Every structure is written in C-alpha cells, then in structure tokens.
Amino acid sequence: MINLIQHDELTSTNEWLEMMLSKGVDLPEWTVVSTDYQSKGKGQIGNIWCSNKGENLLFSLLLHPSFIEIKRYFYISMVTSLAIRNALTQFVSDITIKWPNDIYYRNQKITGILIENSLLGSTISASIIGVGQNVNQTEFPEWIPNPVSLKQILNKEVDRKSVLNAILVQTENMYNRLQNGDFENIRKDYLQSLYHRDGYYKYESKGEVFEARILTVEDNGELVLLDKNGDERRFMFKEVSFVIEA
C-alpha cells in the first residue's frame, strides 16, 4: 500500500524523509514523498538536480530492505533502475540504464536516481530512493550536459501521475522479485538493459581515453570492462566515465 505525501515545495524529498526518520517518525515502508519543486535537489556525490516547478516528477520512496545482505546492496540500485526503465518503455522506446543507475533515452539522460542507505548492524535498515524524472520540461540550463524529457521525445504533454503510477507499479514488481531471491535473473536483466551493452565504446579514467566493452557488473556495483588489448579493468562509481558521442 502506497503512502503518498505531496508537497508544493521542499528543499529535497530525500532530505525530508531523512529528517522524518531522524526525528523518530514511524513512516511505513512504501512511503512516497513528492513535490512540485525542490530548492536544493540532490544528485549523486554533491551534484544538484535541476527541475522547473510543476513540470517533472520529483519524489523519494522509503523501503526497508533488511533482507538484503550489505554485500548485495547494489541490487537495490539494479531493481530501481530496471523498474524505471520498464515503466518508461510504456511511453517511449530506446530506454537503457547507464551504469550505475542513470536512465537514458538514446544518448540523453531522462532520469536521475539517488539512493541513500542506512545500515543497522549487518543489514540495510532503510533505503531512501530519490528520483528526478524529466516529464514535461523542454528548456534546461546550459550546464546540464545532455538532458531530455518525455515531452521532447513525444512532442506532447505527458500526465505526470501516469508516469509516477507506472514507476511505482514496476518498482513493486521488481522489489517482490528481490524479496523472493531472484538475484540471478535480476542481474541478467540489468546487464541486458545497460547503455552500450554490446560492442566497444570510449571510456575515460584519470585522463586516459580507451575503448572497451562491458563484461559484467559485480554485486557491489563494480563495473568490469575488457579493453581492446584484452586487459580487464575494474571501476567503482565515479572512477570511470562514458565518452558520450552524438
């Protein structure tokens, strides 16, 4: 059962949930806090998420995946990104997951995901899953490198509630698979859905540009590449970047 809380404006939906939990507020699993505008939207590792008021989806979901071993924490990211990919394919095609969990339409970013886990002993006591979904925004700041929205793709307004409902339905489906221990198939689906899954593409790490193909992604989120020299290269998040070409 979804517990939906709507606000006109927040600094950040993730921060709001964090604040409620820190105050001891007993929020049930599947609490979703949504807002029309974030004054300090959070992105990965200190980045910000920019969104015009009332044009996109800005929400965070609270889960309590205590059944997941810490060493498998990246499966939360896998099921979240798969759920959003599956939901968006109901509206458009050519949707992929750019490792670790950005959602792409062709070579452009359509969704950002920020997952913040709280640990209790050897288990994950809470996961706050923040989602910034570009829906109806058509003009973006120049400093955002490659954004796109559903409206830009479809050339028409899209109902935000329909997109939110699709994402939540797919998230519940994927989360149930995770609870049932379907790790092997989740991992397989994730790998098959990756941006630049097949073939050699350009990557950059520490100033070096090289061509490689994706071998796999480990349970902890480590990306494993095979370069053209036959050498295996391993990277954690922010240690390597895709060279996006038009």
Disulfide bonds with the S-S distance in Angstrom:
none
